[in-house]
Amino acid sequence: MKRRFTLLIAMVMLLTAMATNVFAYNSESIEHEKMYSVSSDSIEYEDLMELKEDVKAINNDYDLEEELIFETEVGEIINKYSNNKIDFREKATSLNYNDREEVIAEILKIYDLSSTDEKLKLDIYVRGALETLITENPTRQTMNLEKAFNSIYENQYNEKDNLSLRASNQDHFDYLDAIWYAHNYYENYNSNYPDLSGPIGGDCANFVSQILHYGGYRTDNKWYIKRKNYKYNNPKDITELNYSWDLADPSPWISAKYFNNYWSNIVKTETIDDDDFVNKNMFNKLNFFKGDTVQLLRKKYFSYYGYHTMYITDYTNNSKNNRDFAMTYHTRNRIDKPLVDVVEAFMNGGGSYKVKFFKTR
């Protein structure tokens, strides 16, 4: 087994050389609102069948080889700048917690030396690895690494005078406006934005970005989208998207993976194991409400990455007859679906997930 894995790593290193990179309210009043704002409606059997279909539709290519290529590239970036004699390609692809901590620590040392494109890869690698380490192996070292990484990321935005702009966003955010937008455009797409529900990969992050922007969050030099022309409103591939739309590359506006990385550095978050969330009735234990955002993170080899993005638009009862967050989202156009049932449907479809809440309200 070890020999086969070593051969796979060697193949990945060879492929890497050839590959190109693709693609505040009073807490008591809020709690009262959370508990009593809707009637005790139950989820129907047909709704559960719908959610099972969603799992099939929201099916990004989580391929082992693709992830190993990415992680090997990260190891090569570290080797390029590090004075350490270790070959970080092996440690960057290791399943060992200590190896991952060592890689993140080395990334912190060489981060400022790397190019803008390299920083993007390092950001994604560190965020994905930390999602795993913090929930599965929460050592003091891991916590210190997360704090150091967040500090580096914030310093980037201080240099660009964007941090104060971001901090003021929530002061101007109206979650009721955001919910109105979600309910009005969950099925009838807004033609001012591209429809990415086809083969290009999914519209979930694009839709939640629209919701947050309509509610009052302002765009910046990473999180934005602008129309160039009217030729491709429903682009079928990246070429068509780039022809008609201007957006960052990679874009946290449309990519669930980069949405997670971007918003994790703006608002408070909390991540929960899928099994705990489904089976421990956590609704009243969480300080999240209508107007907050949720992502399913899916495990890809070692790390967890943003996979499916949703918005809390109400409260409801789930199939276990417990109170729950009601989610509205795109890719499969759904309104007010119980979050526990959504998560359970994904779990039953295979894979390991985390449920990540973003305090966007």
Legacy VTK file of the C-alpha trace (Angstrom):
# vtk DataFile Version 3.0
C-alpha trace
ASCII
DATASET POLYDATA
POINTS 361 float
0.000 0.000 0.000
2.797 2.409 0.970
4.655 1.626 -2.258
1.527 2.273 -4.344
0.985 5.585 -2.568
4.628 6.567 -3.172
4.194 5.759 -6.854
1.030 7.889 -6.930
2.911 10.817 -5.392
5.676 10.377 -7.967
3.096 10.423 -10.786
1.540 13.546 -9.290
4.912 15.303 -9.213
5.404 14.452 -12.867
1.921 15.674 -13.758
2.495 18.854 -11.772
5.440 19.776 -13.945
3.152 19.556 -16.977
-0.082 20.897 -15.529
-1.412 24.449 -15.710
-3.542 25.868 -12.969
-7.310 25.881 -13.731
-9.885 26.749 -12.191
-26.320 43.601 16.215
-29.266 42.889 17.863
-30.231 42.138 21.486
-29.478 38.447 22.023
-32.668 37.743 24.003
-34.963 39.294 21.389
-33.123 37.440 18.627
-33.493 34.138 20.481
-37.218 34.801 20.948
-37.495 35.494 17.228
-35.570 32.307 16.459
-37.834 30.127 18.572
-41.268 31.496 17.727
-41.181 33.252 14.371
-42.717 30.439 12.300
-45.344 27.784 12.740
-44.384 24.148 13.339
-44.474 22.967 9.752
-43.060 19.497 9.078
-40.934 18.406 6.167
-42.671 16.151 3.648
-41.419 12.904 2.084
-41.248 14.660 -1.297
-38.888 17.232 0.218
-36.490 14.494 1.292
-36.550 13.063 -2.221
-35.760 16.546 -3.559
-32.752 16.802 -1.268
-31.423 13.453 -2.469
-31.610 14.788 -6.020
-29.723 17.897 -4.884
-26.806 15.764 -3.761
-26.524 14.288 -7.242
-26.682 17.717 -8.889
-24.241 19.489 -6.573
-21.431 17.123 -7.395
-18.097 18.835 -7.950
-15.173 16.674 -9.064
-13.489 15.790 -5.776
-10.724 13.707 -7.274
-7.726 12.385 -5.319
-5.265 12.940 -8.138
-6.364 16.559 -8.604
-5.911 17.296 -4.902
-2.495 15.629 -4.764
-1.364 17.721 -7.727
-2.451 20.880 -5.897
-0.782 19.887 -2.621
2.417 18.901 -4.426
2.457 22.352 -6.071
2.216 23.885 -2.591
5.189 21.774 -1.494
7.161 23.028 -4.496
6.356 26.650 -3.620
7.711 26.069 -0.107
10.840 24.356 -1.472
11.401 27.350 -3.754
11.716 29.838 -0.875
12.562 27.776 2.216
16.066 27.454 3.654
15.011 24.162 5.202
16.589 21.122 3.529
13.392 19.061 3.859
11.482 18.167 0.678
8.106 19.710 1.527
6.357 17.985 -1.373
6.071 14.841 0.741
5.031 16.619 3.924
2.467 18.753 2.055
0.709 15.569 0.882
1.036 13.697 4.196
-1.976 12.485 6.178
-0.070 13.029 9.429
-1.300 15.920 11.611
2.227 16.876 12.729
3.453 17.011 9.126
0.605 19.362 8.212
1.410 21.607 11.163
5.056 21.680 10.067
4.034 22.630 6.523
1.787 25.462 7.748
4.559 26.743 10.032
6.959 26.814 7.072
4.356 28.584 4.902
4.160 31.339 7.515
7.931 31.816 7.209
8.035 32.076 3.409
4.620 33.665 2.780
5.857 37.218 2.169
8.443 35.967 -0.335
5.846 34.293 -2.553
4.104 35.837 -5.561
0.443 36.866 -5.609
-0.583 33.697 -7.459
1.467 31.558 -5.087
-0.125 33.258 -2.074
-3.558 32.232 -3.349
-2.495 28.585 -3.388
-0.908 28.869 0.040
-4.064 30.532 1.431
-6.296 27.729 0.176
-3.945 25.022 1.410
-3.663 26.495 4.911
-7.391 27.178 5.254
-8.319 23.660 4.145
-5.760 21.993 6.417
-6.788 24.130 9.395
-10.451 23.140 8.916
-9.327 19.551 9.531
-6.756 20.197 12.258
-8.955 22.480 14.361
-11.876 20.037 14.456
-9.961 16.739 14.522
-6.693 17.612 16.312
-7.137 20.924 18.154
-3.683 21.290 19.730
-2.196 24.513 21.092
0.172 24.474 18.106
-2.780 24.359 15.701
-4.512 27.264 17.455
-1.312 29.334 17.356
-0.861 28.591 13.654
-4.428 29.695 12.920
-3.913 32.941 14.840
-0.647 33.628 13.000
-2.210 32.883 9.613
-5.199 35.153 10.269
-2.817 37.921 11.316
-0.866 37.639 8.050
-4.076 37.687 6.023
-5.411 40.754 7.841
-2.127 42.597 7.300
-2.559 42.200 3.538
-5.832 44.092 3.706
-4.490 46.734 6.057
-1.894 47.507 3.407
-4.666 48.014 0.868
-6.865 50.017 3.256
-9.624 47.461 2.832
-9.915 46.154 6.381
-11.802 49.183 7.712
-14.143 48.998 4.726
-14.864 45.342 5.475
-15.365 45.968 9.188
-18.017 48.582 8.434
-19.942 46.301 6.078
-22.067 44.686 8.776
-23.077 48.102 10.113
-24.814 48.740 6.781
-26.203 45.231 6.289
-29.974 44.676 6.377
-30.665 40.966 6.680
-34.370 41.452 5.923
-33.458 42.923 2.538
-31.120 39.984 1.985
-33.855 37.462 2.827
-36.270 39.265 0.513
-33.752 38.910 -2.301
-33.186 35.210 -1.565
-36.914 34.450 -1.584
-37.581 36.462 -4.730
-34.688 35.127 -6.800
-34.307 31.545 -5.603
-36.159 30.345 -8.713
-36.343 33.335 -11.061
-32.706 34.239 -11.628
-31.658 37.906 -11.644
-30.499 38.702 -15.190
-28.043 41.292 -13.840
-25.823 38.357 -12.874
-24.653 35.256 -14.728
-26.587 32.011 -14.344
-23.946 29.430 -13.443
-26.320 26.534 -12.803
-25.212 24.644 -15.919
-22.049 22.650 -16.635
-19.732 25.429 -15.451
-19.939 24.128 -11.891
-22.888 25.486 -9.883
-24.575 28.742 -8.887
-24.700 28.423 -5.083
-21.844 30.799 -4.156
-22.845 33.235 -6.908
-26.396 33.384 -5.499
-25.353 33.884 -1.870
-22.896 36.585 -2.973
-25.801 38.379 -4.669
-27.856 38.050 -1.477
-25.110 39.510 0.702
-24.422 42.328 -1.741
-28.120 43.229 -1.972
-28.309 43.259 1.827
-25.520 45.824 2.020
-22.102 44.191 1.816
-19.878 46.210 -0.481
-17.624 44.713 -3.113
-13.832 44.990 -3.060
-10.936 44.009 -5.309
-11.514 40.275 -4.716
-15.244 39.851 -4.084
-16.995 41.412 -7.084
-18.554 40.715 -10.463
-19.170 43.118 -13.371
-20.803 42.662 -16.729
-18.699 43.236 -19.867
-21.384 42.491 -22.454
-24.680 40.632 -22.883
-23.534 37.692 -25.000
-23.247 35.003 -22.314
-25.758 35.277 -19.479
-25.656 31.515 -18.974
-21.991 30.700 -19.715
-21.213 27.052 -20.385
-17.497 27.282 -19.610
-14.791 29.580 -18.239
-14.081 31.073 -21.673
-17.683 32.257 -22.054
-17.758 33.479 -18.449
-14.613 35.556 -18.897
-15.868 36.915 -22.213
-19.014 38.455 -20.717
-18.107 38.963 -17.053
-15.281 40.591 -15.130
-14.367 38.930 -11.833
-11.318 38.053 -9.755
-9.331 34.945 -10.638
-9.909 32.891 -8.574
-13.223 34.396 -7.542
-14.776 34.189 -4.055
-17.948 35.588 -5.629
-18.694 32.418 -7.613
-16.462 29.682 -6.132
-17.595 27.865 -2.962
-13.973 26.982 -2.246
-12.730 30.577 -2.406
-15.920 31.945 -0.793
-14.927 30.011 2.331
-11.394 31.361 2.311
-12.525 34.961 1.741
-15.389 35.184 4.250
-13.507 33.270 6.959
-11.256 36.325 7.198
-14.120 38.816 7.403
-16.758 37.448 9.795
-16.889 35.117 12.784
-17.341 31.460 11.922
-18.080 28.151 13.617
-17.480 24.703 12.152
-19.266 21.520 13.285
-18.864 17.867 12.315
-21.656 16.647 10.056
-22.615 13.766 12.371
-22.745 16.015 15.443
-24.886 18.567 13.645
-27.389 15.986 12.375
-27.721 13.940 15.565
-27.223 16.348 18.477
-30.033 18.875 17.813
-27.731 21.902 17.855
-30.241 24.540 16.724
-30.571 26.329 20.080
-26.895 25.838 20.976
-25.629 27.960 18.089
-25.453 31.746 18.046
-26.542 31.999 14.409
-29.803 33.288 12.998
-31.738 34.357 9.925
-29.375 36.392 7.778
-26.328 34.242 8.466
-24.645 32.038 5.873
-23.832 28.315 5.900
-21.440 26.224 3.856
-21.006 22.504 3.616
-17.298 21.758 3.549
-16.345 18.462 1.949
-13.219 16.489 2.731
-10.869 16.113 -0.188
-8.023 13.760 0.752
-6.898 15.477 4.009
-8.413 18.958 3.924
-11.958 20.337 3.981
-12.963 22.859 1.319
-16.062 24.928 0.624
-18.490 22.769 -1.361
-22.061 24.095 -1.168
-23.174 27.579 -0.065
-26.596 28.414 1.443
-28.375 31.271 3.209
-30.527 31.109 6.360
-33.867 32.634 5.387
-36.169 31.325 8.152
-36.671 28.655 10.812
-38.651 25.457 10.407
-39.008 21.864 11.619
-36.879 19.101 10.146
-37.662 15.424 9.535
-36.678 14.658 13.151
-39.409 17.109 14.231
-36.812 19.441 15.767
-36.510 23.173 15.174
-34.009 23.934 12.446
-32.519 26.573 10.163
-34.409 26.986 6.880
-31.985 27.276 3.969
-32.438 28.862 0.541
-29.921 28.162 -2.219
-29.144 27.729 -5.910
-27.688 25.040 -8.178
-30.829 23.171 -7.251
-33.299 25.984 -6.620
-34.590 25.454 -3.087
-36.389 27.668 -0.592
-36.528 27.204 3.200
-35.192 23.638 3.349
-34.274 22.288 6.842
-30.502 22.307 7.236
-30.332 18.993 9.125
-32.102 17.268 6.243
-29.817 18.908 3.681
-26.704 17.797 5.584
-28.038 14.282 6.134
-28.828 13.922 2.429
-25.240 14.810 1.566
-23.894 12.391 4.180
-26.038 9.598 2.755
-24.704 10.430 -0.692
-21.158 9.693 0.438
-18.225 11.763 1.627
-17.205 13.458 4.867
-18.531 16.954 5.610
-18.330 19.844 8.043
-21.097 22.404 8.567
-19.628 25.901 8.675
-21.613 28.939 9.843
-20.659 32.504 8.883
-21.901 35.410 11.032
-22.929 37.576 8.065
-25.943 39.135 9.827
LINES 2 363
23 0 1 2 3 4 5 6 7 8 9 10 11 12 13 14 15 16 17 18 19 20 21 22
338 23 24 25 26 27 28 29 30 31 32 33 34 35 36 37 38 39 40 41 42 43 44 45 46 47 48 49 50 51 52 53 54 55 56 57 58 59 60 61 62 63 64 65 66 67 68 69 70 71 72 73 74 75 76 77 78 79 80 81 82 83 84 85 86 87 88 89 90 91 92 93 94 95 96 97 98 99 100 101 102 103 104 105 106 107 108 109 110 111 112 113 114 115 116 117 118 119 120 121 122 123 124 125 126 127 128 129 130 131 132 133 134 135 136 137 138 139 140 141 142 143 144 145 146 147 148 149 150 151 152 153 154 155 156 157 158 159 160 161 162 163 164 165 166 167 168 169 170 171 172 173 174 175 176 177 178 179 180 181 182 183 184 185 186 187 188 189 190 191 192 193 194 195 196 197 198 199 200 201 202 203 204 205 206 207 208 209 210 211 212 213 214 215 216 217 218 219 220 221 222 223 224 225 226 227 228 229 230 231 232 233 234 235 236 237 238 239 240 241 242 243 244 245 246 247 248 249 250 251 252 253 254 255 256 257 258 259 260 261 262 263 264 265 266 267 268 269 270 271 272 273 274 275 276 277 278 279 280 281 282 283 284 285 286 287 288 289 290 291 292 293 294 295 296 297 298 299 300 301 302 303 304 305 306 307 308 309 310 311 312 313 314 315 316 317 318 319 320 321 322 323 324 325 326 327 328 329 330 331 332 333 334 335 336 337 338 339 340 341 342 343 344 345 346 347 348 349 350 351 352 353 354 355 356 357 358 359 360
